[in-house]
Amino acid sequence: MSTPVEADLKVDASGLKCPMPVIRAKKGITSVEVGQVVEILSTDPGSMADFKAWARSTGHELLLAEQQGEVFRFLIRRTK
């Protein structure tokens, strides 16, 4: 059984449209140390695809991408 990951920083991008959730996440990820985790909340339906692509392109580790009602939740670990 895996231990739940605690976010070192939470970024609430609810109510923002593309590309703002990713821009907020980028700011957040640069403010934490390598190995730390940022949690991002978004209500933009396109954010699921956006964050998967962003994690791939930046090399950061996407630990979680889930939808809870109208809210999308992401956990991303800074890798560099």
N, C-alpha and C positions, 0 to 999 in steps of 0.2 A: 504494500500500500504506500503510495507516494505522499509526501508531506506537501500540504498546500504552500504555494509560493507567496510570500508577502511582498508587496510592492514597496520600493524605497521612495517612490514619488507617484502621486496620482495626478493625472491630467484630465480635467473634465472639458471635453469638446462638444458637449451636448448642445444641440441647436445650431451648430455650425455646419456649413456645406463645404464640399470639396473645393479647394484643397486645404482648408483651414485645419481640420483634424490632424492631418499629416504634418502640417507646419507646426502646430502645437506640440505634437509628439517629437518632432525633430529638436525643438527647443528644449523639451524635457529631457530627452536622451543625452543631450550635450551637457546637461547640468548635473548628471549623476556620474559616479565612478564606473569604470569598466567592471562588469560582473554584476552590477546592480540592476534592478528591475523597475520598469516604468509601467504603470497601469493607465490605459487610456479608455475613456468612455466616450462614445459617439452615438448620435442618433441618425447620422447620414447613412442611408441604405448602401451607398457605394463604398463605404469605409471597409467592408469585409475584403473586397478585392484590392482596395487601395493599400491597406496595411500588409496584406500578404505580399504584394508587389514591392512595397517599400522595404520590408524586412529582407526580401531576397536581394534587392538592389544595393542595400547598405551593408548587408552581411550581419545585421543584428539578429538575434535569435527570437523568433516568434514562439513564445511558450504556450499561449492560449489565444484563441479567437472564437468567441461565442456570442450568441444572441440571446438576450433575456428580455422578452417582450419587444419593445421598440428600441431598446438600448443594445449597442454592440460593445463588447468588452474585450480588450486586448491586453496581454502581458508580454512585454518585450524586454529581453535582457541585452544590455549594452555589451558588445563584444570587442570594441576597439575605441 
